Amino acid sequence: MPKESIADASARTFAELLSGPVLDIFVGPEGRRWSLHQNLLIHHARFFDETFAINGENKKIKDGKLELRDEDPGAFELLVKWLYQGKIDDVSWMPKDVKWDYAFTCQKLYLLCESIGLQELKNLAIDQFRRGCHEAGLVPGPEEMRPIYEKTRPSSPFRRLVSKIAARQIMDPGSERDASSYRDCFAASPDFAIDVINAIKAGTGGSLFDDPTEGNSCRFHEHEDGETCHKTVKFKDIS
């Protein structure tokens, strides 16, 4: 069952969650530090419980410290806001020139929540990502899509989202991107290639291509005169 939103918690509950020890969390390559109430963290996710183990191993919580060096500090800021307030900023209220940056931060927040185990916040993050892309008139490129397939499970809704975005870009006559734009993504993740092809099939309504075993055979020959093997030979008049 989903937990009660922290914004709706009673004063007594909220006070209890903000009592007890704090956990020092170091985020990003430079180790930006946050000191957060451990009771509140555990209330949201067992990931922050020193006694909780995944695959038989304890997390890197030692002596009241947790290292999250591979995570993005900007995304963690949004996590902190949600932990204490039960909400994150709405991209619709932001100037257009910062909407994409915020959307991309929400993508990183989604990946952070994937590793921590925060389903409710993942849903908020993907909503803000989609809205930010739509309102900014921008979509992620291959370099932004790769981490989604590297850090999420095969059934992730975010995989489904970015594969549909890539499929739409490939099929859009007005887009500068074609399938070759996603070569690195295809090479890094066969699942991405499969998802994009399936998205194209679904998006085109299952339209059947012309049968390539019928029609002009010259289309599959090697020659220099287009799709014809026959040249008109002109003989020089030597009379």
N, C-alpha and C positions, 0 to 999 in steps of 0.2 A: 504494500500500500504506500502511496506517496506521502511523504511527511508534510505536516502542516507548514504553510509558508511562514517564514520567520517574521514577515510583516504582520501576520495575524496572531503571532504568539502573545500570550498574556505577559504582563509585566514580570510576574514571578518566574515564568519559564525563561524569559529573555535574560533576567538577572542571573538565574542559575547557569545558563549557558555561557555567560560572560564572567563566571567565577572560575577559580582553579588555575592551574598552570597555563603558561603560554608556550606555543611551539614556534621556534625560530625557523623560518623557511627562506632558503636562499635560491633565487630564481634567475635563470639566464646565465650566459657565459661569465658575466661580471659579478654574479652572485648578489643581486639586489635583495635586501633583507626585509622581511616582514615578520613581526611578532604578533601572532594571532592566538585567540583563545582556543585551547585544544578541545574543550567541551563542545564549543560551537562547531568546530571542524568535524568532530566525530559525529555530532548530531546530523550533519549533512552527508557524510561519507565515512565508512569504516576504514577507508584508505589511510586516514589520519590517526588511527588507533595503533599504538605501538605494539599491541598484542595481536593484531590482525595480520594474517599472513596470506599471501597469494602464491599458489604452487609450492607450498611448503617453505617459502622464504619470507622473512620479515622485510618490510620496506627499509629504506635508508634513514630510518628515524633512530637516532642515537643521541643520548644525553640531551633530549629536548630540541634536536635539530633535524631538519629535513632538507635534502639537496634536490632541487629540481632544475638542474643546470641546462637541460635541453628544452625547457619551456620558455615562452615569450613573456617578459615582464608586463608588456601592455595588456596581454590577455589575462595575466594574473590579477591586474588591477580590476578588471571587470569581475573576475571571480570573487575578489574581496568585497566589492560593492554588493554582489548578490548574496554572499554569505551573511552580511550584516543587515542588508536592507530588503532582500528578497526580490530584487529587480536589477536590471541593467539599463543603460541609456538607450533611448529610442533614436535610431538613425534618422527618422523622418523630421526630427527637429533640428538637424544639423545642416550647415551650409553644404551646397552641392559639391564643393571642391574637397571636402573631407569625408564624404559618404563612402567612397571606395576604400579609403584607408581604414575606416571603422569597420566596414564589411570584412576586410581581410583580417583584421584583428579578431573579429568574431569567428572567423574560420579557425584561427589559432586557439581561441577559447574552446571551440568544439573539440579540437584534438586534445587539449588539456583535460577537458571533462571526460573524454573517452578513456584516458589513462587513469583518472581518479575514480570514475564511476558516478557521474552526476547526470542522470537522464533528463531531469527537468530543465537544468541549465543548458544542456545540449540542444534541447528543443528551442529554447529562447535564442540561443546563438545562431542556429541555422535559420530561424525566422528573420533575425536582423541581417544576416548575411544576404539572404534572398532579397529582402527589401532594399538593402543598401546597393546591391548590384542593379536592381531595377531602377531605382531613383537616380543613380549616378550614370546610368546608361552604359555600364561597363560590365564585363564578365571576366572571370579568372582565365589566365593563359595557361599553357602547359606547365610552366614552372611552378605555378600556384596549385595546380591540380595534383602533381606528383605526390606531395606529402599526404594527401587524402588517402591514396591507395597504399602508401607506405605505413600509415599509422592507424588505420581503421580495419575493422573486421569485414569480411566479404559481404555481409548483409547490411552494411551501414547505409542509411538513407543519404548520407552525404556523397557516397560513391555514386548512387543513383542520380543525384542532382548534377554532379559535375560531368558525368558521362552524357547526360541529356544536353547539357550546355555545349559540350564538345561536338556532339552529333548535330546540333542545330547550327553551330558555326560552320561545320563542314558542308552542310546542305544549303546554307544561305548563299544565293548567287551574289549578294552584295558584300560578302565577307572576304577579306584578304586571306583568311586562313583556309587551308585545305587539309587533307589527311596527313600530308607530310609535316605539317606544323606540330603534330603530336607524335612524331617519330620516337623521341626519347621516352615519352610516356608509354607508348606501345612496347618498346624494348624493355622498359623497367617492369612493366606489369602486364602480362597477357590478359589478366582479368579486365583491365581497362579497355583493351582492344575489343574483347568480347562484349563488354557492356555498351561500348559506343556503337558497335555494329548492330546489336539488338535494339538499341535506342533508335537508330536510323530505320531499321525495319518497322518498328512500331510507329515511328513518326510519319512514315510514308504510307501508312495504312496497308502495308503488305503488298504494294503494287508489284506485279510481276514484270521483270525485264523481258525484252525480246529474246527469243531463243537463239543463242549464239551458234547453234549447230545448223541453223538454216540461213539462207540468204547468200550474199556475196562472199565467196571464199577468199577473195583477194584482201579482205580486211585483215586476214591473219597470215598474209604472206609478207616476205621482206622484199620490197622494191622501192624505187625512188619516185614513182609516178602516182602517188595517192593510193586509192583502193582499186587499181587496175593493173593487170599484168601485161596488157596488150598495148604496144606502141604502134602508131601509124607510121609506117616506113615509107619515106619518099625516095624514089629513085632519080638519080640525076640523068637528065637527057644528054646522052653522049653522041647523038646523031649529028 
